[in-house]
Amino acid sequence: MGDVEINTRLVELKEIIQLEGEVIARAQARQLRAIAELDNLQGRSRGVPVEVAWMLKLTEHKAARKVALARTLTTRLPETLKAMEGGVIDEEKAAKIAEPTGYLSDEKAGEVDAIMATRLQGKNPSSLRKMVNYWIAKVDKAGYEARCKARRADRQLQLIHQDHGMCTLVADVPVEKGSAAYHSIDREARKRKTKDESRTLGQLRADILIERCLGTSHGDPKADIFVYVDLQTLAGLNSDPAQLAGYGPISASLAREIAHGANSTWRRIVTDPITGLPADVGRTRYRPPAALDRYIRLRDRECRAPGCNRPAQCGDIDHTQDWAKGGNTDKSNLGGWCERHHYLKDQPGWRFDAQPDGSITITTPTGGTYASQPEPLHEPRV
């Protein structure tokens, strides 16, 4: 291609990319309006974000944010929604406006919405967020000051699972304390970074953080975690992946490292060779005895709600068919649920049906059906 042809094609590609961006923004606006209507028709039930997550194959955190955005745009920020429908901004940019205004009264949110309506062109998400925070501080000076103080009381720590045996710890803390903690760790890391130390500064900082949190110089976890590994892998006869409850697959070498740690406790699990599930310990009464409770937690490993990875040992054991309505206390009618999903059984329009093999069929208010099946601990063996 000659220079003229290349330049012509570049212009065409630019127009396509921009046009498709506008089409996507308009489609997102229609989807958010539909979500808002679904939310209203179901009385803003707590089950709506769960169902949206299952519909769109999203995490529940992202689905909840989408539902909240739909509510905000259709009730408090009409100008921002009009901008989406006009293809001026997409969902990500709209969220940068909607989320900070969530603290404002409807009246003040409307003021910011009107101000921002004439300032949206040519802005990326980061610049929009900065701009909307500036106008929030201008429109609601006293409230902004109070929220800055309140955020310090809202400090928290989150665990986010990543791939390849890693996770991320996210701490929301007061800026002066977070900065002091980081610089303290950084100073210690730089002190240890001698010519004989092969770890990078980044690795040293991470290791020092874990050492300080766990109170050990070796970083061996002392918390209650469940690792599922077969005997052959544990003995080093093969290298099949193991499973860490609440996370997923981990390498055989990491499983052996955890298993042989000074603080580890081993429990033997007898499995059915055909199904790969733990062997039944069988009981029939309302409250599961210790053996049956342990069986359900070992079998399910994680919350039974589709897509939820909260460890079963941290949640509740509940009857799928209510005990008061004839449900038995046995392995086919019990399941492990986190606190967030346990309440769905009592929400209007939700139905849970137990199957003989321990699977559960969940029917949502819109008629969607989702199967929850315990994952075998290993492949079927003959």
Residue pairs with C-beta under 8 A, 6 or more apart in sequence:
1 9
21 87
21 90
22 87
23 87
24 90
25 84
25 85
25 87
25 88
25 89
25 90
25 91
26 84
26 85
26 86
26 87
28 84
28 90
28 91
29 81
29 84
29 85
30 85
32 66
32 69
32 70
32 73
32 74
32 81
32 84
32 91
33 70
33 74
33 81
35 52
35 66
35 67
35 70
36 70
36 71
36 73
36 74
36 75
38 48
38 52
38 366
39 48
39 67
39 70
39 71
42 48
42 348
42 349
42 365
43 348
44 71
45 347
45 348
45 349
45 365
46 343
46 344
46 347
47 344
47 347
47 349
47 350
47 364
47 365
48 67
49 60
49 63
49 64
49 66
49 67
50 60
50 63
50 305
50 341
50 344
50 364
51 364
51 365
51 366
51 368
52 58
52 63
52 66
52 67
53 59
53 60
53 62
53 63
53 64
53 307
54 306
54 307
54 364
54 368
54 370
55 366
55 368
56 63
56 66
57 307
58 66
59 307
60 307
60 308
60 340
65 95
66 91
68 98
68 102
69 91
69 94
69 95
69 98
69 99
72 98
72 101
72 102
73 80
73 81
73 84
73 94
73 98
74 81
75 106
76 98
76 101
76 106
76 109
76 110
76 113
77 94
77 97
77 98
77 101
77 109
77 110
77 113
78 113
79 113
79 114
79 116
79 117
80 89
80 94
80 97
80 98
80 113
80 116
80 117
81 94
82 117
83 89
83 94
83 117
83 120
84 90
84 91
84 94
88 120
88 121
89 120
89 128
92 125
93 120
93 123
93 124
93 125
93 128
96 125
96 126
96 128
96 129
96 132
97 112
97 113
97 116
97 128
97 132
100 129
100 132
100 133
100 136
101 108
101 109
101 112
101 113
101 132
101 136
103 136
103 143
103 147
104 112
104 136
104 139
104 140
104 143
108 136
108 139
108 140
108 143
111 139
112 132
112 135
112 136
112 139
115 135
115 139
116 128
116 131
116 132
116 135
119 131
120 128
123 131
136 144
137 144
152 174
154 172
155 171
155 172
155 173
155 174
156 171
156 172
157 169
157 170
157 171
157 172
158 169
158 170
158 171
158 172
159 167
159 168
159 169
160 167
160 168
160 169
160 170
161 167
161 246
161 247
161 248
161 309
162 168
165 250
165 251
165 254
167 247
169 209
171 178
173 181
185 205
185 208
185 209
185 212
186 201
186 205
188 204
188 208
189 201
189 204
189 205
189 208
190 201
192 204
192 208
193 199
193 201
193 204
197 204
199 207
207 219
210 219
211 217
211 218
211 219
214 220
214 221
214 222
215 222
216 222
220 261
220 262
220 263
221 258
221 261
221 263
222 263
224 313
225 244
225 245
225 246
225 258
225 311
226 244
226 245
226 246
226 298
226 301
226 311
226 313
227 242
227 243
227 244
227 245
227 250
227 255
227 258
227 259
228 242
228 243
228 244
228 245
228 269
228 301
228 377
229 242
229 243
229 252
229 255
229 256
229 259
230 240
230 242
230 377
230 378
232 238
232 240
233 239
233 240
233 242
233 252
233 255
233 256
234 255
234 256
234 259
236 256
238 252
239 251
239 252
239 253
240 252
241 249
241 250
241 251
241 252
241 255
242 249
242 250
242 251
242 252
242 254
242 255
243 249
243 250
243 301
243 377
244 250
245 301
245 302
245 311
245 312
245 313
246 302
246 309
246 310
246 311
246 314
247 309
248 309
258 264
259 266
269 278
269 298
269 377
270 278
270 279
271 277
271 278
271 279
271 376
271 377
271 378
272 278
272 279
273 380
273 381
273 382
274 380
274 381
275 357
275 376
275 380
276 376
276 377
276 378
276 379
276 380
276 381
277 299
277 358
277 374
277 376
277 377
278 295
278 298
278 299
278 377
280 295
280 330
280 331
281 291
281 292
281 294
281 295
281 331
282 292
282 330
282 331
283 289
283 291
283 292
283 329
283 330
284 328
284 329
284 330
285 329
286 323
286 329
287 329
288 296
288 317
288 329
288 334
292 329
292 330
292 331
292 334
293 317
295 331
296 312
296 317
296 331
296 334
296 335
296 336
297 312
297 313
297 317
297 336
298 312
299 331
299 358
299 374
300 312
300 335
300 336
300 374
301 311
301 312
301 336
301 374
301 375
302 308
302 309
302 310
302 311
302 312
302 336
303 309
303 310
303 312
303 315
303 336
303 337
303 338
303 340
303 341
304 335
304 336
304 337
304 341
304 360
304 372
304 374
305 337
305 338
305 340
305 341
305 344
305 362
305 372
306 362
306 370
306 371
306 372
308 338
308 340
308 341
310 338
310 340
312 336
314 338
315 336
315 337
315 338
315 339
315 342
316 336
316 337
316 338
316 339
316 342
317 334
317 335
317 336
317 337
318 334
318 335
318 337
318 342
318 345
319 327
319 329
319 333
319 334
320 327
320 333
320 334
320 335
320 352
320 353
320 354
320 360
321 327
321 328
321 333
321 352
321 353
321 354
323 329
327 333
327 354
331 358
332 354
332 355
332 356
332 357
332 358
333 354
335 354
335 358
335 360
335 372
344 350
344 352
344 362
345 352
347 365
348 365
349 364
349 365
350 362
350 363
350 364
350 365
351 362
351 363
352 360
352 361
352 362
352 363
353 360
353 361
353 362
353 363
354 360
355 361
357 373
358 373
358 374
359 371
359 372
359 373
359 374
360 371
360 372
361 369
361 370
361 371
361 372
362 369
362 370
362 371
362 372
363 369
364 370
